[in-house]
């Protein structure tokens, strides 16, 4: 089953083509400060490298957040465009789950943390049992100091949220925090998006649609909306009305 996987919810963006358990082609790049303009060219480059056309796709898997509002929207719109044009199945997966899936430590809590800016993190807890990742709670957006209260015992803290707020997390977790360079540099990847997407499809009942849950996960409103309500953003029509 040929899967096109897209991870664009964080600045560490990537695209992968996966055929079952085999990685066919992959490309990654940093998207700091961009508006998603590199995603489609990267998808095209990966397809060309593999010598495949969009019509060859069986599944399009995409990370749906939480993460960058723009990145999530661009990734989901791109995935839906490929599905409409090819008839492939669409499946969405949590960005935090993708992050945790790529960090293979057994039998201990994994606290996946993404930088949510505004002094907060996107957080979710997982544990690997029998080789499979198990979710321990829902995705949340929290101040770094509040994360420790959601965790029982020791936990591996991973992701760019852990890296940015390392000192504050170490104070609140104390000796319960396990921090490694590998964990602090961990980022979601398209390969893990493909793996989780295929697993999700395998859990569906025959005939059950995969698209029902493919919606963006924001957890909070965009900064532009908040600024509009505060009156910090003015409509361009205001000058005309005057």
PEPEHU-V249273 format. One record per pair of residues at least 12 apart in sequence whose ideal C-beta (glycine too) atoms are under 10 Angstrom apart, sorted by the first residue. I is the first residue (numbers start at 1). GAP is how many residues later the second one is. Records with the same first field share a line. If there is no record, write none. Layout:
BEGIN
I->GAP  GAP
END
This chain:
BEGIN
1->17  18  19  56  57  58  87  88  193  197  200  201
2->15  16  17  18  20  22  48  50  54  55  56  57  86  192
3->13  14  15  16  17  21  54  55  56  57  58  85  86  88  187  188  190  191  192  194  195  198
4->12  13  14  20  21  39  42  43  46  48  50  52  53  54  55  56  57  58  74  75  78  79  82  84  186  189  190  193
5->12  13  21  41  54  55  56  57  58  74  86  88  93  184  185  186  187  188  189  190  191  192  193
6->33  36  37  54  55  56  57  68  69  70  72  73  76  184  187  188  191
7->21  32  54  55  56  60  64  68  86  88  91  92  180  181  182  183  184  185  186  187
8->23  28  30  31  34  54  55  59  60  62  63  64  65  66  67  68  70  71  87  180  182  185
9->53  54  55  56  57  58  59  60  61  62  63  64  65  66  67  85  86  87  89  90  105  113  179  184  207  208
10->20  21  53  55  56  57  58  61  62  85  88  89  104  105  112  149  150  151  177  178
11->18  19  20  21  22  23  56  57  60  104  149  176
12->16  17  18  19  20  87  147  148  173  174  175  176  177
13->14  15  16  17  18  19  21  23  25  26  29  50  55  58  61  62  174  175  176  177
14->12  13  14  15  17  25  28  32  49  173  174  175  176  177  178  179
15->12  13  14  23  24  25  26  27  28  29  30  31  32  60  63  174  175  176  178
16->12  30  45  173  174  175  176  177  178  179
17->26  29  30  32  33  35  39  40  173  174  177
18->41  43  172  173  175  176  177  179  180
19->31  33  37  39  175
20->174  178
21->173  174  177
23->167  168  171
24->22  23  25  26  27  28  170
25->20  21  22  23  24  25  26  27
26->16  20  23  24  163  164  165  168
27->14  15  16  18  19  22  163
28->14  159  161  162  163
29->12  13
30->157
31->37  39  40  43
34->34  36  37  40
35->33  35  36  38  39
36->32  34  35  36  37  38  39  41  42
37->37
38->36
39->32  35  36  38  39
40->34  38  41
42->148
43->17  35  36  38  39
46->144
47->35
53->33
54->27  28  29  31  32  33  34
55->30  31  32  33
56->30  32
57->25  26  28  29  30  31  32
58->28  29  30  31  140  143
59->24  29  30  31  32  135  138  139  141  142  151
60->18  19  20  21  22  23  26  28  29  30  31  32  134  137  154
61->18  27  28  29  30  31  32  37  129  131  132  133  134  135  136  137  139  140  149  153
62->13  14  15  16  17  18  20  21  28  29  30  31  33  128  131  135  152  154
63->12  13  16  29  30  31  32  33  34  35  36  125  126  127  129  130  133  134  154
64->12  15  27  28  29  30  31  34  129  149  150  151  152  153  154
65->27  29  30  31  49  57  74  150  151  152  153  154
66->28  29  30  48  50  55  56  57  58  73  74  75  150  151  152  153  154
67->27  28  29  31  32  47  48  49  55  121  149  150  151  152
68->27  46  47  48  49
69->147  149  151  152  153  154  155  156
70->152
71->24
72->20  23  143  144  145  146
73->143  145  149
75->17  20  115  118  141
76->14  16  138  139  140
77->139
79->12  13  114  135
80->131  134
83->127  128  131
89->108  112  115  120  121  122
90->107  119  120  121  124
91->102  103  105  106  107  108  109  110  113  119  120  122  123
92->101  104  105  108  118  119  120  121  122  123  124  125
93->95  99  100  101  102  103  104  106  107  120  121  124
94->18  28  30  32  41  44  45  94  99  102  123
95->17  19  27  29  44  64  93  97  98  122
96->14  15  16  17  18  26  27  28  29  30  39  42  43  44  62  63  65  92  121
97->15  27  29  36  38  42  91  95  96  99  103
98->14  89  90  91  92  93  94  95  96  97  98  99
99->13  14  15  23  25  27  59  60  61  62  84  87  88  89  90  93
100->12  24  25  26  27  28  33  34  35  56  58  59  86  88  92  96
101->25  27  31  32  87  88  90  91  92  94  95  98
102->31  56  84  85  86  87  89  90  91  93  94
103->23  25  30  53  55  56  77  79  80  83  89
104->24  27  29
105->22  23  51  53  73  75  77  78
106->21  22  23  24  25
107->20  21  22  23
108->19  20  45  46  47  48  70
109->16  17  18  19  27  41  42  43  44  45  46  47  48  67  69
110->14  15  16  17  18  23  24  26  45  46  47  48  49  68  73  76
111->12  13  14  15  25  36  37  39  40  43  44  45  46  47  48  50  51  58  62  65  66  67  72
112->12  13  14  27  43  44  45  46  47  49  50  71  74  76
113->29  31  34  44  45  46  47  48  49  50  51  52  56  70  71  73
114->25  27  44  45  46  47  48  50  73  74
115->29  44  45  46  47  48  49  50
116->24  25  26  27  28  45  48  103  104
117->44  47  106
118->23  25  102  105  108
119->24  25  26  45  46  49
120->20  21  22  23  24  26  27  41  45  99  100
121->19  20  21  22  23  25  26  36  38  39  40  41  43  44  47  48
122->17  18  19  20  37  39  95  96  97  98
123->14  15  16  17  18  19  21  23  24  27  28  34  36  38  39  96
124->12  13  14  15  16  26
125->12  13  14  15  22  25  26  27  30
126->29  30  32
127->28
132->67
133->59  62  63  66
136->14  15  16  19
137->13  14
138->81
139->78  80
140->79
141->77  78  79
142->19  77
143->22  25  29
144->13  17  18  20  21  22  23  24  25  26  27  28  29
145->20  23  24  26  27  28
146->26
147->14  15  18  21  22  25  26  30
148->20  21  22  23  24  25  26  28  29
149->23
151->21  22  25  26
152->24
153->23
154->19  21  22  23  24
155->14  18  21  22  23  24
156->21  22  23  24  26  27  30
157->12  13  16  19  20  21  22  23  26  27  29
158->20  21  22  24  25  26  27  28  29
159->24  25  26  27  28  29
160->24  25  26  27  28
161->23
162->15  17  18  21  22  23  24
163->16  18  20  21  22  23
164->20
166->13  18
197->13
200->13
END
